Amino acid sequence: GAAGADRSIPVRLGLPVVRAVCVLDLRGELVGVAQLGDVRLGEPDQQGGLMGVYGITSVTGSPGVTTTAVAWALHSARETLLVEADAAGGSAVLGGLLRGTVPFERSVLSVPSRPSHRTVLEQLTSQQVPLTSDSGRSFIPGIPEHHQARALVGEWTDICQALQSWSARADIDVVIDLGRVT
């Protein structure tokens, strides 16, 4: 071809992914996602719509989990909400991608202490932070420190249901960074 011509080859990933269901261990800590059917990324589910909630985790350490989740959120063709749910705590997104320019003031950790009149979905919506200047990319920071994970025991089922509802209502993808399975 001509010098400088685009030589990219379109590739369809076809990676197996599953509709996300949060899995808790006996202590109530988030440990992963359970499979509810084998669906491939970008393919319709049985109801004809694209799936909207995805969990990303690793069984050994968590090499690349956050990087994969952030890349997905930044490069998805659909509007995307990234949720940090790593029980190890800290925020690689706030400190890395956003380079510390956004204070750690919003978090999924606000769910247990939300006002009684506010639903989990309303609380989560109020915690989103822009991921980029593109209004279609946002995220919800996780917990600042690992010992704070206990405050979310008993909340993950409601959080996951709220995220699934948010995805369906707003027609967005929700990508959950689960970190490592411990």
Beta strands, then each sheet from edge to edge (+ up, - down):
strand 1: 16-17
strand 2: 22-24
strand 3: 30-33
strand 4: 39-40
strand 5: 53-58
strand 6: 80-84
strand 7: 129-130
strand 8: 137-140
strand 9: 173-180
sheet 1: 1+ 4-
sheet 2: 2+ 3-
sheet 3: 5+ 9+ 6+ 8+ 7-
end
